[in-house]
Amino acid sequence: MGRVATAEIVVNGRRKIVNADDPRAQNGEKTMEEGRAEKVTRTDIARMSKADVAELLTMHGIDPDPKAKATDLRDMASRVIFAGI
């Protein structure tokens, strides 16, 4: 079974994951209320699946090793995103 396309929206100040075809998702794009910026936190990274962490690393220009453990990918993502903090 394949993965269903999803989108992240903000409803009443809380992030929600909905199907990408949900009318609130505006064609599958991430939407925000009042322009509030969403930032990835260390906790978000710690809770991500291996596939999501790999996607996050790819978005930051890193080609993750598919054989790497999820914990190693999470550590790498934290170091990349929070390097300047």
Secondary structure, 3 states (H helix, E strand, C coil): CCCCCEEEEEECCEEEEEECCCHHHCCCCCCCCCCCCCCCCHHHHHHCCHHHHHHHHHHCCCCCCCCCCHHHHHHHHHHHHCCCC
